[in-house]
Amino acid sequence: MAAKDIPSHHLIYGKCKDFITGEELVDTDDERFRQKIARLLVNEKGWSKKEIVPRQKIETLFSGTYVTSRVDFLVYLDKQPFMIIRYGPGSIVTRQRPAIAAARVLFTDTRIPVAVVTNGTDAVILETGHGKELGKGLEAIPSRKEAQDLILQFPPEPFPQEKRERELRILNACDVEVCCTGGPCALPGAREG
């Protein structure tokens, strides 16, 4: 089964151009929100496109359930990982803990200090060491200038390897996609799909 044969749970409007990379992407409501966030980061928050890496993935497999977790944007400050942004429609409250987990395990040797959870119209900004809320609203997403102060308070640092599996399990449990049939989506090519 080819990827084009998988029925989508989203309305597809055609194709769109990624604001950061210029790649051609499938145009959905969710992708439109992601592109809005990308433009906000560059046009209003002062980040360079070169400092933003879109579409990072974290793969987990626990109890026979394979999950691909998405980090919509990874933002670097002076070549150091500073912030991740995870987009998801609906409530952002339930998405906070998996965002912290993603920031803790995206790299094996570094905990990314700031995680942002957004639904495209609202946002919560979190420091990832203790999960403390730093701000609310899209306007509270750190600008490049604000990040220079924040990274001094919350530097990227190692995350204990003995706690890594717990964080990966949190991602696996929170990010599993439940299909309209009531179970996980069986995606072609997934190790246990």
N, C-alpha and C positions, 0 to 999 in steps of 0.2 A: 504494500500500500504506500503510495507516494504522499508526501506532506500535503499536496494540493487536494488529496482525496479525503483528508480528515475533516469532518464537519466542524465548523467553528461555532463557538458560543457567542460570537461577537458579530455585529453588523460590519461588513467590509465595504468601504467606499471606493476602493481602488488602491492606488499607491500614493505614497507621500515621500518627500525627501527629508532625511534626518538632518536637523539643524546643526548638530555637532560634527558629524562625519561626512555628510553628503550622500550617504548610502540610500538606496531605495528601500522603503519599508512598506508593509501592509498598513493601509490607512483605516484605523478603527477609532472609536471614541476614546479608548484608553491611550492609544498612540498619540492622539491629538493633545491629551492632557500632558503626556510625557514631553512632547515638543514645546508645549507652553512653559513647562518647568525649565527646559533647556534654554529657552529664550530669556526667561527670568534670570537665570544664573549669569548669562553673558551680558544681556542688555541692561539689567537693573542692579545686579549684584557685583559686577566688575570682574567676573572670572573669565579667563581666556579659554577658548575652545580646546586648546592644547592641554589644559589642566583638568579636563573632564573626560572620563572614559565611560561610555554608555554600555549597558547590557552585559554586566558581569554575571556569572552563574556560580552557584554552589550546589554540587550534587551530593545527595545523601541516600543511603540505603539502610533501612532498619526494619526489622520484622517483616521482610519481604516487600516493603513499600519503598519504591524508588521515587525520589522527589527532586526536581530541579528548582531551586530557589533563585529568584532574580534580584539583583541589585541594579536598579535602573541607572544610577549615576554614581561613579566613584570620582571624588574630587581631590586633587592634589594641591598642596600649598608648598611651593619651593621644593618640589620633587618628593615631598613626604605625603603619605596618604592622610588626609584630614577628615573627610566626611563622605558618608554614603547617603544616598537618597533612594527610598523605596516608595513607589507609587502603588496605590490600590484603590479601587472605587469603594465608596461607602464609608463606614466608620473607621476612624484611624486609631481608636483606643485599643482594639484587639490586635493591631499590627505593631504596637510598640515593642513588645518583648522579642518577637522574631527579628525586628530590625536591629536591636541591640545584639542579638545572637549573630546575625550576619556580619556586623561590624567587628565582632570578636574573632570570627573564624575565616573571613574572606582570605586573609593571608595567614600562613602557618606561623609566621614569626612576629607579627605586629597586630595589635588591636587598634583599629581605626577609632579616633577619639570621639567623633560626632556622628550621630545617626539622625536622619530626618525621615519622618513618616508623613506622607501626604496623600490626599485624595484629589489633588489638583485645585481645590478651592480652600482647603484648610491644611494646616501642618502642625506637627509637634517636633521640636528639636530636643534631642536627648544627648547627654554625655554618656559614654558607653562603659565607663569604669564602674559606676554605681547605679546607672539608670536614671540619674537626676534629670528632671525637665529643665531645659535652659530657656525655652520660649515657645510661644504658640502663634500660629498664623504664618502665611506665606511671607509676610514682611519680616518675620523673625529668622528666616533662613539666613545664616551668616553670609555677609558680603566678604569679598576677598580681604578688605581692610579689617573688618571685625575678626576674621579668622586669624590674623596675625597676632592679636591679643589672646584669642581663645586657645591657640595651639601652645602658648606658654603656660596656661592654666591646665590644659588637658593635652599633654603631648602624646604622640603615638608611642606605644610601649608594648613589650611582649605580653601575651596572654598565656597564663599557665596551661601547659600541655595537658595536665591531668583534668582540666575543666573543659577541654575542647569537645570531647564526645558529648557531654551534656548539652552544649550549645548546638551541636549538629543535630541532636535528637529533637531539640526544641524547633529548629527549622523544619525538620522532617515532619513533625506532627502538625505544625501550624501552617505549612505551605502546601500540604497535600491537596491536590485539586480533586474535588468530588464532582463526578460527571452527573448528568441528568438521570443516569441509571441508578444512582445512589452509592456507587463505589468509586475508587480511583480511576481516572482515565487511563486506558491501556494505550500508551503511545507506541507506535512502531519504533523498534530499535532500542527501547528502554530495556535495561538489563533484566527487569522483572515485570515489564509491562504486559 
